[in-house]
Amino acid sequence: MSFALAEEVVSEVAEQAADGRMKLDVGNNLLYAILGYLVVFIGLAVLMLVIIIVGRIMVAKMKKPAAAPEAAAPAAVPAPAAKALPAAPGAAGEVKIYDTDPRDAAMIMAIVADKLQKPLNELRFVSIKEVK
């Protein structure tokens, strides 16, 4: 439907309403309903496009600053160990801890073991790093 047709229909309805001779039949009601639905759906489509475009812009902005810290993350120095203790029987090796308190790392390992319902000595943790 073109805007000219919509303008014509609106002006005709306004003219009929002003004269007091407005006649509503099924055809006119159907046309008004279809025009109303079209306006709503077009508005929703435009709103959806705006949201998608803004979302993509935000994701692009978030990825650019995140690239710099990722390059610096591998250069992070692991927390110094107080003294090297021999591994407990059944231990799966050493865990590298980056920017995390050892107590918090132990809590995380205990929670993971509990959620997986496996003994802690059957799990192998390679590294734990706090995400900021």
C-alpha positions as CSV (number, residue, x, y, z in Angstrom):
1,M,0.0,0.0,0.0
2,S,1.3,3.5,-0.8
3,F,1.1,6.5,1.4
4,A,-1.1,8.3,-1.2
5,L,-3.8,5.6,-0.8
6,A,-3.5,5.9,3.0
7,E,-3.8,9.7,2.8
8,E,-6.8,9.4,0.6
9,V,-8.6,7.0,3.0
10,V,-7.8,9.2,6.0
11,S,-9.0,12.4,4.2
12,E,-12.2,10.6,3.1
13,V,-12.9,9.4,6.6
14,A,-12.2,12.9,8.0
15,E,-14.5,14.5,5.5
16,Q,-17.3,12.0,6.2
17,A,-16.9,12.5,10.0
18,A,-17.1,16.3,9.6
19,D,-20.3,16.0,7.5
20,G,-21.9,13.6,10.0
21,R,-22.5,11.0,7.3
22,M,-19.8,8.5,8.2
23,K,-20.8,5.1,7.1
24,L,-18.9,2.2,8.5
25,D,-19.2,-1.0,6.6
26,V,-17.2,-4.2,6.7
27,G,-14.8,-3.2,3.9
28,N,-13.9,0.1,5.6
29,N,-13.4,-1.5,8.9
30,L,-11.2,-4.2,7.4
31,L,-9.1,-1.6,5.6
32,Y,-8.7,0.4,8.8
33,A,-7.7,-2.7,10.7
34,I,-5.1,-3.7,8.1
35,L,-3.7,-0.2,8.0
36,G,-3.4,-0.3,11.8
37,Y,-1.7,-3.6,11.8
38,L,0.8,-2.5,9.1
39,V,1.7,0.6,11.1
40,V,2.3,-1.5,14.2
41,F,4.4,-4.2,12.5
42,I,6.4,-1.6,10.6
43,G,7.1,0.2,13.8
44,L,8.2,-3.1,15.5
45,A,10.4,-4.0,12.6
46,V,12.1,-0.6,12.7
47,L,12.6,-0.9,16.5
48,M,14.0,-4.4,16.0
49,L,16.5,-3.1,13.5
50,V,17.6,-0.2,15.8
51,I,18.1,-2.7,18.6
52,I,20.2,-5.0,16.5
53,I,22.4,-2.2,15.2
54,V,23.0,-0.8,18.6
55,G,23.8,-4.3,19.9
56,R,26.4,-4.8,17.2
57,I,27.9,-1.5,17.9
58,M,28.2,-2.3,21.7
59,V,29.7,-5.7,21.0
60,A,32.3,-4.1,18.7
61,K,33.2,-1.6,21.3
62,M,33.5,-4.3,24.0
63,K,35.8,-6.4,21.8
64,K,38.3,-3.6,21.1
65,P,39.4,-2.9,24.7
66,A,39.2,-6.6,25.6
67,A,41.9,-7.4,23.1
68,A,44.6,-5.4,24.9
69,P,44.2,-7.2,28.3
70,E,44.1,-10.6,26.6
71,A,47.6,-9.9,25.3
72,A,48.8,-8.9,28.8
73,A,47.2,-11.9,30.5
74,P,49.7,-14.6,29.5
75,A,52.5,-12.4,30.8
76,A,51.0,-12.5,34.3
77,V,53.2,-14.0,36.9
78,P,51.8,-16.8,39.0
79,A,51.4,-16.2,42.7
80,P,54.6,-17.2,44.5
81,A,54.3,-20.4,46.5
82,A,55.4,-20.1,50.2
83,K,57.4,-23.4,49.8
84,A,57.0,-26.3,47.6
85,L,55.3,-29.2,49.3
86,P,55.4,-32.7,48.1
87,A,52.2,-33.7,46.2
88,A,49.7,-35.6,48.3
89,P,49.0,-39.2,47.3
90,G,46.6,-39.3,44.4
91,A,47.2,-35.6,43.6
92,A,47.0,-34.6,39.9
93,G,49.8,-32.1,39.9
94,E,50.3,-28.4,40.5
95,V,47.7,-25.6,39.9
96,K,48.8,-22.2,38.5
97,I,46.9,-19.4,40.3
98,Y,46.7,-16.0,38.5
99,D,45.4,-12.9,40.4
100,T,43.5,-15.1,42.9
101,D,43.8,-15.7,46.6
102,P,44.8,-19.3,47.3
103,R,41.9,-19.6,49.7
104,D,39.5,-18.6,47.0
105,A,41.1,-21.0,44.6
106,A,40.7,-23.8,47.1
107,M,37.1,-22.9,47.5
108,I,36.5,-23.0,43.8
109,M,38.1,-26.4,43.5
110,A,36.0,-27.7,46.3
111,I,32.8,-26.3,44.8
112,V,33.6,-27.9,41.4
113,A,34.3,-31.2,43.0
114,D,31.1,-31.1,44.9
115,K,29.0,-30.2,41.8
116,L,30.6,-33.0,39.8
117,Q,30.2,-35.3,42.7
118,K,33.8,-36.6,42.3
119,P,36.6,-36.7,44.9
120,L,39.0,-33.8,44.6
121,N,42.0,-36.0,44.0
122,E,40.3,-37.4,40.8
123,L,40.1,-33.9,39.3
124,R,43.0,-32.0,37.6
125,F,43.0,-28.3,37.7
126,V,45.6,-26.7,35.4
127,S,45.1,-23.0,36.3
128,I,42.7,-20.6,38.0
129,K,42.5,-17.0,37.0
130,E,40.1,-14.3,38.2
131,V,38.2,-12.7,35.4
132,K,37.8,-9.0,35.8
